[in-house]
């Protein structure tokens, strides 16, 4: 299968329907962001964060997470980080820890160890289920940067959560 077809198929699977008919017409993330801002202002929400949405809209932080992931996948790291930070600032009990975890991953990939560490620690503060994954990923990041003692502590914390998926992997890294 042609590489272009693979990308189109992957997008179809991720989105649930085929949004891409011709790769040349696929909008850039920056264009999508600008279009979203225009629509947001036309709808009368100027001055409000798209993360908080309209009053009573419980889905806005979840939607913002998806936007942040798409922005990151398409290379707009700064915009993705901004969206994830807005979700964290929203204090949404379900989505803020998820955004902190994603922000930690993104910053870690960018080589921003202090930023990634802060994001992971923020996710850990929310407790389960994000705490286990955040502690484990923090351990991996610290180990990668030669901070063996900090990594050891993060792996121990991941094990203490007793998360059935994460705890065994953390235990493996302690050996």
Order of alpha helices (4+ residues) and beta strands (2+ residues): alpha-alpha-alpha-alpha-alpha-alpha-alpha-alpha-alpha
